[in-house]
Amino acid sequence: MSIAVLDKAFSILEGFARAGRALTLAELAEESRLPKPTVHRILRSLRDLGYVDQADRRGTYQLSARLISLRDYSRDDAVREKALPLMERLHGAFDETINLGLLEGIYVRYAHVLETTQALRWIVKPGARDVFHTTALGRAIVAHLPVEQQTRLVAKAMAAIPAGRRRAERIRLEKELAATRARGCAFDEEETVTGVACIAIPLTALGDPLAAVSVSIPVNRFPESRREAIIKTVCHCRENPTGDWPARLASF
């Protein structure tokens, strides 16, 4: 027995495959023989998950690199291959735990971790996941998404919060996302885990805006001088993930 929404989603994906090009909402409705409102809702979900891109302002849509990559190798392998050189450089510079996270709906899933060699550490295992707004990784990704997509994700995440707290939590989250976008990185000090600070950036410059990398640090190894060096280095890497950073950034 099939599930109706999956049938409809695959009808849309098959429409893309037959056309072999970007399609408008009207063209997809005609290809899939589905009502436009239904196609639009499914496209929004597929875009939030990273499987469809909006190709231009006229409203055409196309399959994303994320979906195309499933044909050859796993999503994790594809993103890890892009992110690993940056993760290794950050690990070598600071010897702290470096995490790779992927946004999947309203959740961030940890896809890869480079552990610190130091005895005091906080390690999250690959495969674990958290709601995006509770982590620096998730905030870093969502803060840099298009406004419409960000608004939908915030609304979905807030739906799980008790009604009495929902408005205040939404305002707090929206302020934090705006601050994250302005500073270039997400910052979390003991909000998620007691005794641990995290700094995260999205991998937009590597062509993967639904992925992020973070540095996790015990707060007792996070004095002001070291804090400044790590934050500056991580923020620099947001725009220059493959280039050299100035020596002064990585000194502490």
N, C-alpha and C positions, 0 to 999 in steps of 0.2 A: 504494500500500500504506500503510495507516494504522499509527501507532504506538500500541500498546495503552494506555499510560498517558495519552496525549493524548485518546484516545477517552473514557476514563473521566473525565478532568478536565472535558472539555466536556459530558459527560452531567450532571455535578454542576452546572456553570454554567447549563445549560439548565433544570435543575430549579428553580434560583432564579428564572430568568426566567419560567417558567410559573406559579410560586406568587405572585410579586410581593410577597413578605414574608420575614421571617426564618424559618428552618427549623431544626428540631432534627436531630441526627445520624440518628435513626431515620427522620424524614420524608425526609431527603435520600437515605438508602439505599433507601427505598421508591420515591421519584421516579426515581432513576437506575438502580434494579434492580441495585445493587452491594452486596457485603457491607459491613457496618458498619466492619470494620477497614480495608478499602480506602478507603472514604470518609473515614475519620478521618485516614489518612496523607496523602491528597491535600489535605484541608482544612488540615492543618498546613503543608504546602508553600505553598498559596495564601495562607495568612495570613502566613507568613514573607516572601513576596514583596509583600504589601500589597494583594492583590486581594480578600481576604475578611476581614471583621471578626467577632470573637465578640461577639454582641450583648448578652449578659447572662450572669450566673453560672449560669443554668439550662442553658447550653450551646447556645443557639440561635446560628445563624450568618446573616450577611447579606453581600451584595455591598458592597464598599467604594467610597468616592468615587473612588479611584484607577482602578478598573475602569470605573466609570460614565463617568469623564472621557474615556476612550479613544474614546467614541462621538462626541465633539465636537471635541477637539483633542488634541495630543500630551501625554503625561505631562510632558515637560520644560517645555512652555509653561505648563501649569497651575501647576506648582510655582514656576517662575521668576516668574510674575505675582504670586504671594504673597510671594516672598522678596525681590524686587528693591528695594522701598522700604527694607527693613532693610539690604540689602547696600550700597545707595547711601549711606545714613547712616553706616555704618561706614567706607566708603571715604572719604567726605568728612571724617570726624573724624580719621582716622589716615593717609590716603594710603598704605595697604598693600594688598596683593593680597587680594581677598575671593573665596572659593570657595563654590559650591553643590554639594553632593553628595547622591546618592540611593542608598539601600541596595537592592541587588538580589541576593537570596540572601545569600551570604557576602561579596559585593563591594560597594564603594562606587564609583559612577560619577560623574565630575565632569560636571555638567550646564551650568554657567555660571561664568564667571570675570570679575571686574572687576580689571584690572591696575593696579598702582601706577604713578604717573608718574615714580617715582624710578629712577635708572639701575641700581642694584643690585637685582635682583629674582630671584625663583624663580617660574616660571609653569608650571602644568600645563594642558594643553590639554583643552577639553571633549571628552568621549568616552573619555578615559583612565580606567582603573579600577585599584583596589588591593583586596587582601583587607582587610576592615573593621578587623581588629585592628592593622594596621600604620599607621593614620591617626588623627588626632584627630577627623576627620569621622565615621569609622566607630565609634570608641569612644563619641563623644557620642550617636549614635543608639542603639546597642545597650545602653548603660548605662541608658537610660531606658525600655527595652521591658519588658513583663511577664516575670516570672522564667522561666516555662516556655519562652517564645520565645527569651529570651536564652540559656538553657542549651542549647537545640538548636543555635543559631547558633555558640556557642563550641565545641561538640562537633564540628560540621562543619568549622570552621576549623582545629581542632587535628588533624583526621584527616590533613591534608597534611604535618604536621611529623613528622620521624623519631621512631620509637617511644621511643628513648632520651631524647629531650628533651621528649617530649609532656607528661608530668605536670608538670614544672617550669614549662613555658611556660603550661600551663593555669592553674596556681596564680597565676603572675605576672599573667596577663590578668584573672583574676577579681578580684584585688586592685585592679588598675588601674580596672576597670569600677566597683567599689564606691567607689573614691576619686573617680572622675568624677561619679558620681551624687551623692555627698555635697557636692562643691564646686560642682556645677551646670554645669561645663564640662569638656571634655576638653583635656588639655594635652600637647603633644609638643615637646620641645626637642632637635633634632638626632637623633631616633630614626629618622625616615624618610629625611630628606635632610640631609647634613652642612651646617651653617651656616644652617639654617632652623628657626624655631620656629612652631608653629601652636596656635591656641586655637579651639575649636569648640563650638557649642551645637546641640541638636536643635530642629526647628521644630514641636515639639508644640503650643505655644501658638497656632500658625497653623493647626492642624488637620492637620499632616502629620508624624507622628512618625517616618516613614522617610526624612526629609530633614534635612540639617544645613547650617549656614553656618560657615565658618572664616575667621580672619584669619591669613595667612602672612607672616612677618616675618624678614628676615635678622637673625641674632643680634647683629650689630654695631649694629643699630638697636633693640636690646631691653634697655637698661639697666634697673636695678631700678625707677626712678621711672616709666618709661614702661610697663614690664611690669605694674605694679600698676594703672595707669589703664586699660590695654587689657583686662586680665582682668576687672576690676570692671565695665567697660562691657559687655563681651560677656556676662558672667553676668547682669547686670541685664536684658539683652535677651532672655534665655531666657524669662522670665516676662512681660516687657513689650515684645514685638517691635515694636509699633506706637505705643507711647506715648513721651513725652519722657523722656530720662534726665536726672538731676540734673547741673548744669553741672560739679560737682566730679569726676564720673566721667570725663568726656571731656577733662580737662585733664592735661597732662603736661610 
